[in-house]
Amino acid sequence: MSQGKTVVTLVIGFAGGFVLRPVIAPMQQEVAVVSPSPFHETRSEARGTQYFVAHIDEARQVVAGCRDGSVRGGECDTAEEAIIKVEAQERRKRFLGN
């Protein structure tokens, strides 16, 4: 008899939870996002080290901008890391004679 009451109580509790869920925790409404102007290019994330290794001149410009304060963000670190990698490859080639 006690087990039957427990099962009934659990079923009523779960059903009540599903019924009252929209009242207890209402679903969040989605906000419409306005896309930026097609004429204005924005970067949402920093370019990676591989990009800067392939474009070493641009990496040097970014690092120079980071030093004078005109460029900020995650690209400073990745551009500097790419320059270090490229210079290490060049030193290795000169040392090994390849």
N, C-alpha and C positions, 0 to 999 in steps of 0.2 A: 504494500500500500504506500509506503514511504517513497519507494522508487518511482511509482506512478505520479505522485505529486511533484517530485523533482523534475521529471521529464516535462510535465505540463507547465511548470513554472519556467523552465528553460525555453520552451517553445513560445510562451507568451512574452518572455523577456526579449528574445531575438526578434519576434514580430514587432514588438513595440519599438525596438531600436531601429528597425528598417523604416517604420512608419514615421518616427520622430526625427530621423536623421536630417532631413532638409531643414527642420526647425532648429535643431541643436547646432549643426555646423553647415550653414548654407554654402552652396557651391560658389566658387569665386567666378566672377564675371570676367570675360576676356576683354581686354582693352584693344581697340583698333590702333595699329601702329602705322604712322604716316611714313612712307618711304622718303628718303632724302631726294633732293633734286637730282636729276640725271646729269646735270652740269657740274655738280659738286662731288668730287670723289672723296670718300671717307674710308679710313682703314679701321676695321673693328679689332683686328688682332695684329700683333707684331709679326714681321716677316722672320722666317727661321734662318738658322745658321747656314743651311745648305743653299738658300737663295743668295745670301751674301758671299758665300764662297764662289758661286758662279758669277756674281756681279761685284767683284772686289773693289772697283772704283767707287761704286755707290756705297759700299760699306765704309770706305775711308771718308766719304763725304758725311755720312751719318755720324761717325765717331767724331769728326771735327765739329759737327753741329752740337753733339752732346757736350763736348768740352767748352764751347762758348755759350751753351745754354739755350740754343734755339731749337734743339730736338730733345724730347724727353720720352720716357716710356721704356718698354721692353726691348725695343730695337737697339738701344745703346749697347746692352750686354751682348746680344746676338751678333751685332756687327763687329764688336771688338773681338769676340771669340772667333769669328770667321777670319779676321785679319791675322790673329795669332796662328790659326791653323794653316793659312796660306803661306805665311812667312816661315813656319816650321817646315812645310813641304819644300819650299825653295832652298832653305838651308840644308835640308837632307839631300836634295838633288845635287847641290854644289859639293857637299862633303863626299858623297858616294861617286860623283862624277857621271851621273846618269843624265 
